[in-house]
Amino acid sequence: MAEKPILMPKMGESIAEATIIRWLKNEGDRIEKDEPLVEIATDKVDSEIPSPESGILVKKLCNDGDVVKVGDPVGVLSSEAASAAAPLAVEATKTVEKMATEIEQTITNAATQPVIVASEGDRFYSPLVMNIARTEGINMSELDNIPGSGKEGRLTKADILNYVENRDSAPVQTVQVENNEVAPSAAVVNPSPAPKPVLKAPSVSLNPGDEVLEMDRVRKLIADHMVMSLQVSPHVTSFVEADVTNMVKWRDKVKNDFKKREGENITFTPIFIECIAKAIKDFPMINIAVDGDKIIKRKNINVGMAAAQPSGNLIVPVVKNADTMNLLGLTRVVNDLAKRARENKLIPDEIQGGTYTLTNVGSFGNISGTPIINQPQVAIMAVGVIRKKPAVIETEFGDVIAIRHMMYLSHSYDHRVVDGALGGMFVRRVADYLEQWDVNREI
């Protein structure tokens, strides 16, 4: 049997690397073609690398927690399919062993040698130190003046944290005038900008019987993303109540025949997405992103739909080009993405590229919610539970009270670029499309 490398597969245009979560097979194990070999993770999605051939796992080139670039080998497989190339087996084995040695050496070097960043002078800083400096508002000239205790005077994490801790308590430097009097406050020299206030979470005391649970990797990512979104965007939320009686009656009428014909259910989600896509066409400045002082107007309408996983974590698969699909196409895509989201079988590219997000808080029985924007988007809509309520209906014979199916739509948006008029008109337009649903529509 000839040996061949197992490569980190391409997982989408924007994915350049992945993290090894855990190996599913041990060295020496027999593996069938397409059988899962190793679990990998990129951002929010966990997926698997299948075996390209039947054979035996000869060697693991990466360990749990290693970050591997797309196209790089993660292991070596003794392949039955390549047995015809036996005369080249010795040379191939040597090549693979050399490759494995180089990769292992690279991983070892990366783990033991910090990446360094050059300052304007001759001093170097690790990315960790630079990140702390940016967070604390320390400019490069101030950073260059902090004494370092590392090798060749390099600044360590402990050095900069100690500096930050004692920074506010340091004596204020003043300018002395010729008569040795202290100059007025206007003449005080302070070459560095005032540090930005750092918010620190309060310490938590433990009570008898409390249980401490470690956040998993995905929950940590979600937590960081949510905090970042609130820090980046000033959130405003507008609310609209919609009469969706026609929509509910239409679905009740067609759902059984649709199930028999298509073999799957039709839910309200594709209806919501269709109406959102139509409203985005009416108000394209909702479909934007902010890059510094520039506004990026998106061409494609890619609607993300927040989905809860069995673990309790949240994931947002994206319906690409939602405005180009009919309701049948939307239903098929939504059902497929929702099913694979629950089974943790989404690929990284399927959660990338969203331009607007929908979250259904009504699936938990909630009447409304104030969702947090999924950066770098500028808006997100939450749909509440549909409930029967008495409502006033205007008829040609006067106003009457009737039992109607009602729901709340809540629209959170980035007030830097979306004003209340645009944010409010958009959610009202979505409600209009839902209320005007054609009860005689064919699907």
C-alpha positions as CSV (number, residue, x, y, z in Angstrom):
1,M,0.0,0.0,0.0
2,A,1.2,3.5,-0.9
3,E,1.1,6.3,1.6
4,K,-0.6,9.7,0.9
5,P,-1.2,12.8,2.9
6,I,-4.6,13.7,4.3
7,L,-5.1,17.4,3.5
8,M,-7.1,20.1,5.3
9,P,-10.0,20.7,2.8
10,K,-11.2,24.0,1.4
11,M,-14.3,25.1,3.3
12,G,-15.3,28.4,1.6
13,E,-13.7,31.4,0.0
14,S,-13.2,33.3,3.3
15,I,-11.9,30.3,5.3
16,A,-8.1,30.1,5.4
17,E,-7.5,27.8,8.4
18,A,-9.2,25.5,10.9
19,T,-8.5,24.2,14.4
20,I,-8.1,20.5,15.1
21,I,-10.7,19.7,17.8
22,R,-10.1,15.9,18.2
23,W,-9.1,12.9,16.2
24,L,-11.8,10.3,15.7
25,K,-9.3,7.5,14.7
26,N,-6.0,6.4,16.2
27,E,-2.8,5.6,14.3
28,G,-3.0,2.0,12.9
29,D,-6.9,2.1,12.7
30,R,-8.6,0.7,9.6
31,I,-10.6,3.4,7.8
32,E,-13.2,3.2,5.1
33,K,-13.6,5.8,2.3
34,D,-15.6,8.9,3.5
35,E,-15.5,7.8,7.1
36,P,-14.9,10.7,9.5
37,L,-11.3,11.0,10.6
38,V,-10.9,14.2,12.6
39,E,-13.2,17.0,13.9
40,I,-12.2,20.5,13.0
41,A,-13.6,23.9,13.9
42,T,-13.7,27.3,12.1
43,D,-15.3,30.2,14.0
44,K,-18.8,28.8,15.0
45,V,-18.9,25.7,12.9
46,D,-17.6,22.3,13.9
47,S,-17.2,19.8,11.0
48,E,-15.3,16.7,10.1
49,I,-12.6,15.7,7.6
50,P,-13.6,12.4,5.8
51,S,-11.1,9.8,4.7
52,P,-10.3,10.3,1.0
53,E,-9.6,6.6,0.5
54,S,-10.0,3.3,2.3
55,G,-6.9,2.3,4.2
56,I,-5.0,2.7,7.5
57,L,-4.2,5.8,9.4
58,V,-0.4,5.7,9.5
59,K,0.5,8.9,11.2
60,K,-1.2,12.0,12.8
61,L,0.7,15.2,11.8
62,C,-1.3,17.5,14.0
63,N,-2.4,17.4,17.6
64,D,-5.7,18.6,19.2
65,G,-5.8,22.4,19.3
66,D,-3.4,22.9,16.4
67,V,-4.4,25.5,13.8
68,V,-3.8,24.1,10.2
69,K,-4.0,26.1,7.0
70,V,-6.3,24.9,4.2
71,G,-4.4,22.6,1.9
72,D,-1.8,21.5,4.5
73,P,-1.6,17.9,5.5
74,V,-3.0,16.8,8.9
75,G,-2.2,13.1,8.6
76,V,-0.9,10.2,6.5
77,L,-3.0,7.5,5.1
78,S,-1.9,4.1,3.7
79,S,-4.2,3.9,0.8
80,E,-5.4,0.7,-0.9
81,A,-6.5,2.7,-4.0
82,A,-2.9,3.8,-4.5
83,S,-1.4,0.3,-4.3
84,A,-0.8,0.3,-8.0
85,A,1.9,2.8,-7.4
86,A,3.9,0.4,-5.2
87,P,7.2,1.0,-7.0
88,L,7.1,4.6,-5.8
89,A,6.0,3.7,-2.3
90,V,9.5,4.0,-0.7
91,E,10.1,7.4,-2.3
92,A,6.6,8.6,-1.3
93,T,7.0,7.4,2.2
94,K,10.3,9.3,2.6
95,T,8.7,12.5,1.1
96,V,5.8,12.2,3.6
97,E,8.0,11.5,6.5
98,K,10.1,14.6,5.6
99,M,6.9,16.6,5.3
100,A,5.7,15.4,8.7
101,T,9.0,16.3,10.3
102,E,8.9,19.8,8.8
103,I,5.3,20.3,9.9
104,E,6.0,19.0,13.4
105,Q,9.1,21.3,13.6
106,T,7.0,24.3,12.4
107,I,4.3,23.6,15.0
108,T,7.0,23.3,17.7
109,N,8.6,26.5,16.7
110,A,5.3,28.3,16.5
111,A,4.4,27.2,20.0
112,T,7.8,28.2,21.5
113,Q,8.6,31.4,19.7
114,P,6.4,34.4,20.0
115,V,5.4,36.4,16.9
116,I,6.9,39.8,17.2
117,V,5.9,43.2,15.8
118,A,8.2,46.0,15.1
119,S,7.7,49.5,16.5
120,E,8.8,52.7,14.7
121,G,12.2,52.3,16.4
122,D,14.3,49.2,16.9
123,R,12.1,47.6,19.6
124,F,9.8,44.6,19.0
125,Y,6.5,43.7,20.6
126,S,4.4,40.5,20.6
127,P,0.8,40.7,19.3
128,L,-0.4,40.1,22.8
129,V,1.4,43.2,24.1
130,M,0.2,45.2,21.1
131,N,-3.4,44.1,21.7
132,I,-3.2,45.2,25.4
133,A,-1.7,48.5,24.4
134,R,-4.5,49.2,21.9
135,T,-7.2,48.2,24.5
136,E,-5.6,50.5,27.1
137,G,-5.1,53.5,24.7
138,I,-1.3,53.3,24.9
139,N,0.3,54.9,21.9
140,M,3.6,53.7,20.3
141,S,5.8,56.5,21.8
142,E,4.5,55.7,25.3
143,L,5.0,52.0,24.7
144,D,8.6,52.5,23.7
145,N,9.3,54.2,27.1
146,I,8.0,51.3,29.2
147,P,10.9,49.3,30.7
148,G,11.0,45.6,29.7
149,S,12.1,42.6,31.7
150,G,12.3,40.2,28.8
151,K,15.2,39.0,26.7
152,E,17.1,41.9,25.3
153,G,14.8,44.3,27.2
154,R,11.6,43.2,25.4
155,L,8.3,44.1,26.9
156,T,6.4,41.2,28.4
157,K,2.8,40.8,29.3
158,A,3.6,41.2,33.0
159,D,5.5,44.5,32.2
160,I,2.7,46.2,30.4
161,L,0.0,45.0,32.8
162,N,2.1,46.3,35.7
163,Y,2.4,49.6,33.9
164,V,-1.3,49.8,33.3
165,E,-2.1,49.0,36.9
166,N,0.2,51.8,38.2
167,R,-0.5,54.2,35.3
168,D,-3.2,56.2,36.9
169,S,-1.3,56.5,40.2
170,A,1.8,57.9,38.6
171,P,2.7,61.5,39.6
172,V,1.6,64.2,37.1
173,Q,4.6,65.9,35.4
174,T,4.5,69.6,35.5
175,V,6.5,72.3,33.8
176,Q,8.7,74.5,36.0
177,V,8.9,78.2,35.2
178,E,12.0,80.4,35.9
179,N,10.9,81.5,39.3
180,N,10.5,77.8,40.3
181,E,6.8,78.1,40.7
182,V,4.5,75.4,39.3
183,A,3.0,76.4,35.9
184,P,-0.7,76.7,35.7
185,S,-2.7,73.6,34.8
186,A,-2.9,74.7,31.2
187,A,0.8,74.3,30.9
188,V,0.9,70.7,32.2
189,V,2.6,68.4,29.7
190,N,0.9,65.1,29.0
191,P,2.2,63.6,25.8
192,S,0.0,60.5,26.0
193,P,-3.8,60.6,25.4
194,A,-6.1,59.9,28.4
195,P,-6.6,56.1,28.7
196,K,-10.0,54.7,27.7
197,P,-11.9,53.4,30.7
198,V,-11.8,49.7,30.9
199,L,-14.9,47.9,32.0
200,K,-14.3,45.0,34.3
201,A,-16.8,42.4,35.2
202,P,-17.6,42.2,38.9
203,S,-16.1,39.3,40.9
204,V,-18.5,36.5,41.6
205,S,-18.6,34.9,45.0
206,L,-19.6,31.2,45.3
207,N,-22.3,30.0,47.6
208,P,-22.6,26.5,49.1
209,G,-24.0,24.1,46.5
210,D,-23.1,26.3,43.5
211,E,-21.8,24.5,40.4
212,V,-19.1,26.0,38.2
213,L,-19.4,25.2,34.5
214,E,-16.7,26.0,32.0
215,M,-17.9,27.8,28.8
216,D,-17.4,25.7,25.7
217,R,-15.5,27.2,22.7
218,V,-18.6,28.2,20.8
219,R,-20.2,29.9,23.8
220,K,-17.0,31.9,24.4
221,L,-17.1,33.1,20.7
222,I,-20.8,34.0,21.0
223,A,-20.2,35.9,24.3
224,D,-17.3,37.9,22.7
225,H,-19.3,38.6,19.6
226,M,-22.3,39.9,21.5
227,V,-20.3,42.2,23.7
228,M,-18.4,43.5,20.7
229,S,-21.7,44.3,18.9
230,L,-23.1,46.3,21.7
231,Q,-19.8,48.2,22.0
232,V,-19.6,48.9,18.3
233,S,-23.2,49.8,17.4
234,P,-25.7,52.1,19.3
235,H,-28.8,49.8,19.2
236,V,-32.3,51.1,18.7
237,T,-35.4,48.9,18.5
238,S,-38.7,49.6,16.7
239,F,-41.8,47.5,17.3
240,V,-44.8,46.7,15.0
241,E,-47.8,44.5,15.6
242,A,-49.0,42.7,12.5
243,D,-52.3,40.9,11.7
244,V,-51.1,37.7,10.0
245,T,-54.5,35.9,9.9
246,N,-54.3,35.5,6.1
247,M,-50.8,34.0,6.3
248,V,-51.8,31.6,9.0
249,K,-55.0,30.5,7.2
250,W,-53.1,30.0,3.9
251,R,-50.4,27.8,5.6
252,D,-53.1,25.7,7.3
253,K,-54.7,25.2,3.9
254,V,-51.6,24.1,2.0
255,K,-49.4,22.4,4.6
256,N,-50.8,18.8,4.3
257,D,-50.8,18.7,0.5
258,F,-47.3,20.3,0.5
259,K,-46.1,17.6,2.9
260,K,-47.5,14.8,0.7
261,R,-46.0,16.3,-2.5
262,E,-42.6,17.5,-1.3
263,G,-42.0,15.2,1.6
264,E,-41.2,18.1,4.0
265,N,-43.0,20.7,6.1
266,I,-43.6,24.3,5.2
267,T,-43.0,26.6,8.1
268,F,-43.4,30.3,8.6
269,T,-39.7,30.9,8.3
270,P,-39.5,31.0,4.5
271,I,-42.5,33.3,4.5
272,F,-40.7,35.7,6.8
273,I,-37.5,35.6,4.8
274,E,-39.4,36.2,1.5
275,C,-41.1,39.3,3.0
276,I,-37.8,40.6,4.5
277,A,-36.1,40.2,1.1
278,K,-38.9,42.1,-0.6
279,A,-38.7,44.9,2.0
280,I,-34.9,45.1,1.6
281,K,-35.4,45.7,-2.1
282,D,-37.7,48.6,-1.1
283,F,-35.2,49.9,1.5
284,P,-31.7,48.9,0.2
285,M,-29.9,51.1,2.9
286,I,-30.8,48.4,5.4
287,N,-28.6,46.0,3.5
288,I,-25.3,47.7,4.4
289,A,-22.2,47.4,6.5
290,V,-20.0,50.0,8.1
291,D,-16.2,50.2,7.6
292,G,-14.8,53.1,9.6
293,D,-16.4,56.2,8.1
294,K,-17.4,54.3,4.9
295,I,-20.8,52.6,4.2
296,I,-20.7,49.4,2.1
297,K,-23.9,48.9,0.2
298,R,-24.4,45.1,-0.3
299,K,-25.4,43.9,-3.8
300,N,-26.6,40.4,-2.6
301,I,-29.5,39.9,-0.2
302,N,-28.2,37.1,2.1
303,V,-30.6,36.5,5.1
304,G,-29.3,34.7,8.1
305,M,-31.7,32.7,10.3
306,A,-30.7,32.2,13.9
307,A,-31.1,28.6,15.0
308,A,-30.7,27.0,18.4
309,Q,-28.6,23.9,18.6
310,P,-29.2,20.9,21.0
311,S,-26.2,22.2,23.0
312,G,-28.1,25.4,23.6
313,N,-25.6,27.4,21.5
314,L,-26.8,29.7,18.7
315,I,-25.7,29.4,15.0
316,V,-26.8,31.5,12.0
317,P,-26.9,29.7,8.7
318,V,-27.3,32.0,5.7
319,V,-29.9,31.8,2.9
320,K,-27.8,33.2,0.0
321,N,-29.5,35.4,-2.6
322,A,-32.9,35.0,-0.9
323,D,-34.5,37.5,-3.2
324,T,-33.9,35.3,-6.3
325,M,-35.8,32.3,-4.9
326,N,-39.5,31.5,-5.0
327,L,-41.2,30.3,-1.9
328,L,-40.7,26.6,-2.8
329,G,-37.0,27.2,-3.2
330,L,-36.8,29.1,0.1
331,T,-38.6,26.3,1.9
332,R,-36.2,23.7,0.7
333,V,-33.1,25.7,1.6
334,V,-34.5,26.7,5.0
335,N,-35.4,23.2,5.9
336,D,-32.1,21.8,4.8
337,L,-30.1,24.4,6.7
338,A,-32.2,24.1,9.8
339,K,-31.8,20.3,9.8
340,R,-28.1,20.3,9.4
341,A,-27.7,23.1,12.0
342,R,-29.4,20.9,14.6
343,E,-27.1,18.0,13.5
344,N,-24.0,20.2,13.6
345,K,-23.3,19.4,9.9
346,L,-23.1,22.8,8.4
347,I,-20.0,23.8,6.5
348,P,-18.2,27.1,7.4
349,D,-19.2,28.8,4.1
350,E,-22.9,28.3,5.0
351,I,-22.6,30.7,8.0
352,Q,-20.6,33.3,6.1
353,G,-21.7,36.3,4.1
354,G,-25.0,37.2,5.8
355,T,-26.2,40.8,5.1
356,Y,-29.4,40.7,7.4
357,T,-30.5,38.4,10.1
358,L,-33.9,37.0,11.2
359,T,-34.4,35.4,14.7
360,N,-37.6,33.7,15.7
361,V,-38.2,34.3,19.4
362,G,-41.7,33.1,19.0
363,S,-40.5,29.5,18.7
364,F,-39.8,29.8,22.5
365,G,-43.2,31.2,23.2
366,N,-41.9,34.8,23.5
367,I,-44.2,37.6,22.3
368,S,-41.2,39.9,21.4
369,G,-37.5,40.5,21.9
370,T,-34.7,43.1,21.4
371,P,-32.1,41.2,19.4
372,I,-28.4,42.2,19.2
373,I,-27.1,43.0,15.7
374,N,-25.0,40.3,14.1
375,Q,-21.9,42.3,13.1
376,P,-20.9,43.6,10.6
377,Q,-24.5,43.9,9.6
378,V,-26.5,46.9,10.7
379,A,-30.0,45.4,11.5
380,I,-31.7,42.3,12.8
381,M,-35.4,41.4,13.1
382,A,-37.1,39.3,15.8
383,V,-40.5,37.7,15.1
384,G,-42.7,36.8,18.1
385,V,-45.2,34.1,18.8
386,I,-48.4,34.2,16.8
387,R,-51.4,34.5,19.1
388,K,-55.2,34.7,18.7
389,K,-56.4,38.1,20.0
390,P,-59.5,40.2,19.7
391,A,-58.8,43.1,17.3
392,V,-60.8,45.9,15.8
393,I,-61.5,45.4,12.0
394,E,-62.6,48.1,9.7
395,T,-65.3,47.0,7.3
396,E,-67.6,48.8,4.9
397,F,-70.4,48.3,7.5
398,G,-68.3,49.9,10.3
399,D,-65.8,48.7,12.9
400,V,-66.2,45.2,14.3
401,I,-64.2,43.2,16.9
402,A,-63.0,39.8,15.6
403,I,-60.6,37.1,16.7
404,R,-57.4,37.5,14.6
405,H,-53.9,36.0,14.5
406,M,-51.5,38.7,15.8
407,M,-47.8,38.9,16.2
408,Y,-45.1,41.4,17.1
409,L,-42.1,42.2,14.9
410,S,-39.1,44.0,16.6
411,H,-36.3,45.5,14.5
412,S,-33.0,46.4,16.1
413,Y,-30.7,48.6,14.0
414,D,-27.4,50.5,14.2
415,H,-28.3,54.1,14.9
416,R,-25.0,55.3,13.5
417,V,-26.3,54.7,9.9
418,V,-29.9,53.7,10.3
419,D,-32.2,56.5,11.6
420,G,-35.5,55.9,13.3
421,A,-37.5,56.7,10.1
422,L,-35.7,54.1,8.0
423,G,-35.7,51.5,10.8
424,G,-39.3,52.0,11.5
425,M,-40.5,52.1,7.9
426,F,-38.6,48.9,7.1
427,V,-40.3,46.9,9.9
428,R,-43.6,48.4,8.9
429,R,-43.1,47.3,5.3
430,V,-42.3,43.7,6.3
431,A,-45.5,43.7,8.4
432,D,-47.4,45.0,5.4
433,Y,-46.2,42.2,3.2
434,L,-47.2,39.6,5.9
435,E,-50.7,41.2,6.4
436,Q,-51.3,41.3,2.6
437,W,-50.6,37.6,2.1
438,D,-52.6,36.1,-0.7
439,V,-54.8,33.3,0.7
440,N,-55.2,31.9,-2.8
441,R,-51.5,31.7,-3.6
442,E,-50.2,28.5,-5.2
443,I,-46.9,26.9,-4.2
